[in-house]
Amino acid sequence: MATNNMRSIRFAAYHAVNLADPENWKPVNLDRGDGTLVAGMQYQMPPDEEALTSPGRARLVAKRTEQDMRILVPLALQDKTKSTPELMSRATPGRSPST
């Protein structure tokens, strides 16, 4: 595919063709929310589509992590019971807990 812009019409058409392909739908067990499992189908992107969308998903994850930290760190500073080593590790990537 010539363009990797997920907002492009070409990508939308490419994705629609992939959605229509039965080979891209895999059987799964879905939880109804009450512990009951039901058989269903779930879309699985083919490798080419996955390669096109992974940079955008990575940006979304990074943005969401930053937003989470902007909310959680002030809360943890005000209420020590909300401060955990895992939260501090996420808030200060690349630093060890002792520094």
Residue frames relative to the residue before (quaternion, step in Angstrom):
aa qw qx qy qz dx dy dz
M 1.0000 0.0000 0.0000 0.0000 0.00 0.00 0.00
A 0.4820 -0.7290 0.4173 0.2491 3.56 -0.74 1.07
T 0.7875 0.2462 -0.1425 0.5468 3.60 0.99 -0.69
N 0.2253 -0.7781 0.5688 0.1425 3.54 -1.05 0.68
N 0.3975 0.7043 -0.4861 0.3310 3.58 1.21 0.45
M 0.3722 -0.7674 0.4806 0.2037 3.56 -0.44 1.23
R 0.6605 0.5047 -0.3071 0.4632 3.60 1.20 -0.35
S 0.5239 0.6681 -0.4038 0.3407 3.58 1.22 -0.15
I 0.6007 -0.5535 0.4445 0.3677 3.53 -1.26 0.50
R 0.6273 0.5451 -0.3380 0.4417 3.58 1.02 -0.77
F 0.6563 0.4896 -0.3196 0.4768 3.57 0.97 -0.81
A 0.6255 0.5418 -0.3396 0.4471 3.59 0.98 -0.83
A 0.6612 0.4900 -0.3024 0.4809 3.59 0.95 -0.85
Y 0.6322 0.5341 -0.3187 0.4621 3.59 0.99 -0.86
H 0.6696 0.4912 -0.2900 0.4757 3.56 0.93 -0.93
A 0.6370 0.5310 -0.3297 0.4511 3.61 0.97 -0.82
V 0.6374 0.5081 -0.3248 0.4797 3.59 1.00 -0.79
N 0.6531 0.5042 -0.3134 0.4701 3.59 0.97 -0.81
L 0.6365 0.5282 -0.3269 0.4572 3.60 1.02 -0.77
A 0.6886 0.4901 -0.2733 0.4593 3.57 1.06 -0.75
D 0.5987 0.5735 -0.3580 0.4294 3.60 1.24 -0.30
P 0.4051 -0.7429 0.4745 0.2425 3.64 -0.50 1.12
E 0.5741 0.6024 -0.3794 0.4045 3.62 1.15 -0.50
N 0.6793 0.4952 -0.2861 0.4600 3.60 1.19 -0.48
W 0.6280 0.4910 -0.3342 0.5029 3.59 1.28 0.12
K 0.1144 -0.8170 0.5651 0.0032 3.55 -0.64 1.19
P 0.4980 -0.6512 0.4736 0.3220 3.61 -1.04 0.71
V 0.0206 0.7797 -0.6240 0.0479 3.55 -1.06 0.89
N 0.3738 -0.6544 0.5918 0.2859 3.53 -1.34 0.20
L 0.1616 -0.8050 0.5685 0.0525 3.56 -0.72 1.09
D 0.3689 -0.7113 0.5577 0.2166 3.56 -1.01 0.88
R 0.3684 -0.7504 0.5099 0.2029 3.58 -0.73 1.04
G 0.6172 -0.5540 0.3422 0.4417 3.59 1.26 -0.03
D 0.7200 0.3764 -0.2356 0.5333 3.57 1.27 -0.30
G 0.6498 -0.5156 0.3045 0.4681 3.56 1.27 0.29
T 0.5627 0.5869 -0.3856 0.4363 3.57 1.28 -0.19
L 0.2242 -0.7717 0.5836 0.1171 3.56 -0.86 0.99
V 0.0641 -0.7717 0.6320 0.0287 3.53 -1.04 0.85
A 0.4998 -0.6408 0.4902 0.3149 3.55 -1.12 0.66
G 0.0991 0.7876 -0.6021 0.0856 3.55 -1.03 0.83
M 0.4194 -0.6626 0.5505 0.2862 3.52 -1.35 -0.17
Q 0.1045 -0.7886 0.6046 0.0399 3.56 -1.09 0.77
Y 0.4715 -0.6739 0.4970 0.2766 3.54 -0.98 0.92
Q 0.0586 -0.7660 0.6400 0.0179 3.55 -1.00 0.90
M 0.4094 -0.7337 0.4873 0.2380 3.56 -0.55 1.16
P 0.4481 -0.6417 0.5369 0.3148 3.55 -1.07 0.68
P 0.6983 -0.5083 0.2934 0.4099 3.63 -1.12 0.54
D 0.6450 0.5248 -0.3391 0.4401 3.63 0.94 -0.77
E 0.6742 0.4734 -0.2989 0.4816 3.58 0.94 -0.83
E 0.6047 0.5579 -0.3409 0.4549 3.57 1.05 -0.77
A 0.6566 0.5115 -0.3053 0.4625 3.59 0.95 -0.88
L 0.6654 0.5023 -0.3044 0.4607 3.59 1.04 -0.71
T 0.7557 0.4125 -0.2157 0.4607 3.58 0.96 -0.80
S 0.5468 0.6626 -0.4029 0.3158 3.63 1.09 -0.50
P 0.6385 0.5062 -0.3724 0.4443 3.69 0.88 -0.62
G 0.6569 0.5070 -0.3104 0.4638 3.59 0.99 -0.78
R 0.6471 0.5026 -0.3196 0.4759 3.58 1.01 -0.78
A 0.6286 0.5317 -0.3395 0.4549 3.60 1.00 -0.75
R 0.6411 0.5092 -0.3250 0.4734 3.60 1.01 -0.77
L 0.6524 0.5152 -0.3203 0.4542 3.60 0.97 -0.81
V 0.6390 0.5162 -0.3245 0.4689 3.58 0.99 -0.82
A 0.6582 0.5059 -0.3106 0.4630 3.60 0.92 -0.88
K 0.6540 0.5079 -0.3104 0.4669 3.58 0.97 -0.86
R 0.6618 0.5036 -0.3057 0.4637 3.58 0.94 -0.87
T 0.6328 0.5272 -0.3318 0.4599 3.59 0.98 -0.80
E 0.6485 0.5079 -0.3163 0.4706 3.58 0.96 -0.85
Q 0.6514 0.5062 -0.3178 0.4674 3.60 0.94 -0.84
D 0.6304 0.5330 -0.3289 0.4587 3.58 0.97 -0.83
M 0.6788 0.4943 -0.2991 0.4533 3.57 0.88 -0.92
R 0.6247 0.5433 -0.3416 0.4447 3.61 1.01 -0.72
I 0.6887 0.4393 -0.2694 0.5100 3.57 1.17 -0.55
L 0.7447 0.4680 -0.2383 0.4118 3.57 0.76 -1.08
V 0.6430 0.5434 -0.3498 0.4109 3.62 0.92 -0.78
P 0.6678 0.4700 -0.3354 0.4697 3.67 0.78 -0.78
L 0.6249 0.5289 -0.3426 0.4609 3.60 1.04 -0.70
A 0.6681 0.4968 -0.2946 0.4691 3.57 0.97 -0.87
L 0.6365 0.5197 -0.3349 0.4611 3.60 1.07 -0.63
Q 0.6852 0.4683 -0.2760 0.4848 3.58 1.11 -0.66
D 0.7924 0.1641 -0.0581 0.5847 3.57 1.04 -0.78
K 0.3400 -0.7933 0.4739 0.1746 3.57 -0.19 1.33
T 0.5911 0.5740 -0.3826 0.4180 3.63 1.13 -0.45
K 0.6669 0.4837 -0.2988 0.4816 3.59 1.22 -0.37
S 0.5868 0.5605 -0.3695 0.4528 3.57 1.30 -0.09
T 0.0180 0.7924 -0.6077 0.0495 3.57 -0.76 1.06
P 0.6260 -0.5224 0.4026 0.4161 3.60 -1.18 0.37
E 0.6314 0.5354 -0.3366 0.4489 3.60 1.03 -0.76
L 0.6452 0.5082 -0.3214 0.4713 3.60 0.96 -0.83
M 0.6782 0.4836 -0.3020 0.4637 3.59 0.86 -0.88
S 0.6151 0.5376 -0.3412 0.4649 3.58 1.09 -0.69
R 0.6717 0.4779 -0.2933 0.4842 3.60 0.98 -0.83
A 0.6804 0.5082 -0.2892 0.4417 3.58 1.03 -0.78
T 0.7831 0.2124 -0.1065 0.5747 3.57 1.17 -0.57
P 0.0529 -0.8346 0.5472 0.0342 3.61 0.52 1.10
G 0.7811 0.3303 -0.2516 0.4664 3.54 -1.07 0.79
R 0.6773 0.4324 -0.2949 0.5170 3.59 1.25 -0.11
S 0.4097 -0.6874 0.5342 0.2723 3.55 -1.05 0.70
P 0.6377 -0.5648 0.3570 0.3833 3.64 -1.09 0.58
S 0.6812 0.5048 -0.3024 0.4356 3.62 1.09 -0.55
T 0.6679 0.5035 -0.3230 0.4428 3.64 1.19 -0.13
